Amino acid sequence: MFDLETDRAVRWILDRGFKSVAIQLPEGLKARAVEISDAIRSGSGASVVISGDPCYGACDLLRGYKSHAEALVHFGHSPIPSMGADGDVLFIEARAAPDISSAV
C-alpha cells in the first residue's frame, strides 16, 4: 500500500559510503521493519539496526542513532525545518495512492 522508496534509501547509503544504518519507523509501519531492513541490507551491503523506540512523527527523531550506526533512515515522515538538518539522516515519507473509486 505504501511506497517506502527503499531503492532511494539504498542509493543514498551507497552514494555516501555508509557501512551501517539505523532505520526508524512509525508505529503503523513497524510490522514491515524486517522486510525494509532486508531490502536495504541486500541492496546496499550495509548492516542495518531497527529502532524499536516509539515514533509518532518526525519530532520523535532518534537522536542517539550514532551510537548504533553511521546514518539513519527515518521512514514515514518529512523533516521539520526548525529542528535543523543532519546530513546523515534521510527522511522518506510514506506515500500511498489507493484506488478509492469503489468507495465513491
Buried (B, 14 or more C-beta within 10 A) or exposed (E): EBEBBBEEBBBBBEEEEBEBBBBBBBEEBBEBBEEBBEBBBEBBEBBBBBBEEEBEEBEBBBEEBEEBBBBBBBBBBEBEEEEEEBEEBBBBBBEEEEEEEEEE
